[in-house]
Amino acid sequence: MTPAAFGVQAAGAGGDLPEEWQALLVTQASMLTALLSRMQTTAATMRRRQALAAEAERVLTAQAQEQVRLERERGELRALVMDFSTRPAALTARVRTLESAIEVLHANLAIARQYLATLFRQEP
C-alpha cells in the first residue's frame, strides 16, 4: 500500500522542507501506512470471524430445534407405548432408538458449542 491510499502525506507542501525533515515525513508516512494496512487487514479478519461465529450459532440453533422436535416425538412414542398393549415391543424399541439418538445429538451440540466458545473467545 502507498501512503496516498490512506491519505497520508510523505512530502511537505511545496517540497521546500530541508532534507532531514523530508526524510522524517517519509519515514512517518511509511510507518503509518504499514500500521493502517495491518489494522485494515485485522478489522477484515475480525468481521469474517464474527460472521463465521454468527453462522455457526445459527446452525447450532437449528440443530437444537431439531433435537426439540425429536424429544417431542419421543414423548409421543412413550405415550403410545403406555396406551397400547398391541405390539409394545416394537414401539419400545423405537423409543429406545430415539432416546439413544437424542443423547448423542445433545452431546454433539454441547461439544460443538463448547468448541465454538473457546474458538471465538475474546482475547484480552
Phi, psi and omega in degrees: 000150178258156178305325181297333180299333179252003181081015180275138181262135179253006180215152178283159179298128177082348177068021184260021178277149175299158185303317181295325177287322177298319178296320178297317179297318179296315179298313180297315180299320179295315180296315180295322178297315179298316180298312181294324177295316177296320179295322178297316179296317180297317180297318179295319179296318180295321178296318178295321180296316179295320179295320178295317179297319179295319179295318178298320179294321178297318180295315180296323178295318178297319178296319179296321178295322177295322178296320177299319178299318179295322179294324175296317179297322177300316178299318179295319179294320177301317179298320178297318180299320181288326186276329186252136177264353180273131178050045181293334181297318180293318179293319179298318178297320179294319178298315180298318178299314179297318178298318179297316180297318180296320178301315180293317178301315180298314180297318179297318178297318179298317179296316180297317178296318179297316179297315179297322179298320179284326181293321184254020178298138179289130177279143179291000000 
